[in-house]
Amino acid sequence: MIGGWLLPGVLAAVAVLASPGSGQQMRRLVTPPTRVRTREPVLLKRRAPRPEPLAAAAAFDLFAVCVRAGMPVGGAAMIAAEHAPTAVAELLRRASDMLALGADAAEAWAVPASADPSAQALGAMARRSARAGSSPASGLAELAESERATAQDSAAAAAERAGVAISGPLGLCFLPAFICLGIVPVVIGLAGDVLGGGLL
């Protein structure tokens, strides 16, 4: 008797599961996996590095040391070019290559008028030294001192500009406090004395 009732029940359950609607209901019960959205990295623009203010002075010092040690001017220029700023390094490499090929010093150290001021000063000093037939070591030392003085003046000017730029916001912050704590109590005290003394 139990077997007679059991068989129709099993068949009914199989029919319900095999129906098209039951599959959709089963799919609704199973939640789809959530897709994790990964954030793409934000690419920041990198600023071009600023040239070191004392790099030209250091290159001139190195150039002078190499010349004093007895190296030829072309070889000393090539060594100094490895540690010089871009504009000065281009001039040093060009002059070194041209001197190695046997070019005249005036032509090797020629600098266009639109070149960097440090490169122009180096080219003018090297041409003067070549015309006089003297070692460029003393002239290079003077150029290094001039570059250091220029860098010091630029740093002092930047510090002064920063002080002027900071004084405005600081004044806006301290002025209300000065008025509230310094001037207002004095005015209130004077007004109390004037009104209390019967002057008005």
Helices and strands as residue ranges (DSSP letters): H 2-18, H 20-29, H 55-68, H 73-81, H 86-100, H 105-108, H 117-132, H 137-178, I 179-183, H 184-196
